[in-house]
Structures are given as C-alpha cells and as structure tokens.
C-alpha cells in the first residue's frame, strides 16, 4: 500500500492506467465469447477513454471544466449502454437459452 502513496501525481500515471484499461477492454472485446463479457469489456473501454479525457483536460487545459463535463457525459453514455445491453442480453437468453455469441447464428441478417 505504501507504493500507491509514493506514486507521482503526474499525467504519465493517468495515461498508463487509461491505456491499460483500454487495452484490457479491447482484448476482451476481441476474445470474449459471451454477451456479458462483451459488456464488461466495453465498460472498460469507456472508462479508459474517460480517464484519458479527464487526465489530459486536467493537466493540459487551463480550465478543466470542459473535460469534466465530457467525462460525465461518457459515464452517462456507459450507464445507458449497460442498461440497453443487459435488456438485449435478457431477451436473447429468453429466445435462444444461451448468451454465447458463436451459438447465436439465428441473428444474422
């Protein structure tokens, strides 16, 4: 826990964390085979973008209010996306009895 207290409060730390979240989310989007895995990965992607916008807005812009508003907008979109996605996942499970993406071939249009 002492290591966290000694981290410098710099832009680099926030950018590394944001890029790590984005990379984990992108990896999950590419290799997950369930709808819930996609949802979690998409949330990680959006949180990485939000941290990146907040960090650059705080350190590089004289008035960070616009970055904070943009980050709140991204968080709101992520919450709405999660609600819609879970509704779709429940509907798919009721009709197909699975949430595995590779078994949902009936959805191809």
C-alpha positions in Angstrom: 0.0 0.0 0.0 3.0 2.3 0.5 3.8 2.0 -3.2 0.5 3.8 -4.0 1.3 6.6 -1.7 4.6 7.2 -3.4 3.3 7.4 -7.0 3.8 10.8 -8.5 0.7 12.8 -9.3 1.6 13.3 -13.0 0.0 12.9 -16.4 2.0 9.8 -17.2 0.4 7.7 -14.4 -3.1 8.5 -15.5 -2.3 7.9 -19.2 -0.7 4.5 -18.4 -3.7 3.4 -16.3 -6.1 4.6 -19.0 -4.3 2.8 -21.8 -4.1 -0.4 -19.6 -7.9 -0.3 -19.2 -8.4 0.4 -22.8 -6.1 -2.5 -23.8 -7.8 -4.9 -21.4 -11.2 -3.9 -22.8 -10.1 -4.2 -26.4 -8.6 -7.7 -25.7 -11.9 -8.7 -24.0 -13.9 -7.4 -27.0 -11.9 -9.5 -29.4 -11.7 -12.7 -27.4 -14.8 -13.0 -25.2 -17.5 -15.3 -26.4 -20.4 -14.2 -24.2 -22.6 -11.1 -24.3 -21.8 -10.3 -20.6 -18.0 -10.5 -21.4 -18.6 -8.0 -24.3 -20.5 -5.7 -21.9 -17.7 -5.8 -19.3 -15.1 -5.2 -22.0 -17.0 -2.3 -23.4 -17.3 -0.7 -20.0 -13.5 -1.0 -19.5 -13.0 0.7 -22.9 -15.3 3.6 -22.0 -13.7 4.0 -18.6 -10.2 4.1 -20.1 -11.4 6.8 -22.5 -13.0 8.8 -19.6 -9.8 8.7 -17.6 -7.8 9.8 -20.6 -10.0 12.7 -21.3 -10.0 13.7 -17.6 -6.2 13.5 -17.3 -5.5 15.5 -20.4 -8.1 18.0 -19.6 -6.8 18.5 -16.1 -3.1 18.8 -17.0 -3.1 20.4 -20.4 -6.1 22.8 -20.4 -6.3 26.0 -18.3 -9.9 25.4 -17.5 -10.6 21.7 -16.8 -14.4 22.1 -16.6 -15.0 21.0 -20.2 -13.0 17.8 -19.6 -15.0 17.1 -16.5 -18.3 17.6 -18.4 -17.1 15.4 -21.2 -16.2 12.7 -18.7 -19.6 12.9 -17.0 -21.2 12.6 -20.5 -19.2 9.4 -21.2 -20.1 7.9 -17.9 -23.8 8.6 -18.6 -23.5 7.0 -22.0 -21.8 4.0 -20.4 -24.7 3.6 -17.9 -27.3 3.9 -20.7 -25.4 1.4 -22.8 -25.2 -1.1 -20.0 -28.9 -0.9 -19.4 -29.8 -1.4 -23.0 -27.2 -4.1 -23.5 -28.5 -6.1 -20.4 -32.0 -5.8 -21.8 -30.9 -7.2 -25.1 -29.0 -10.0 -23.3 -32.0 -11.0 -21.3 -34.2 -11.0 -24.5 -31.6 -13.1 -26.3 -31.4 -15.6 -23.4 -35.1 -16.0 -23.3 -35.3 -16.8 -27.0 -32.1 -18.9 -27.5 -31.4 -20.2 -24.0 -27.7 -19.1 -24.3 -25.7 -16.0 -24.3 -22.7 -17.5 -26.2 -22.1 -15.3 -29.3 -21.0 -18.1 -31.5 -24.3 -20.0 -31.0 -26.5 -17.1 -32.0 -26.4 -17.8 -35.7 -30.1 -17.1 -36.0 -29.5 -13.4 -35.5 -27.5 -13.0 -38.7 -29.4 -10.7 -41.1 
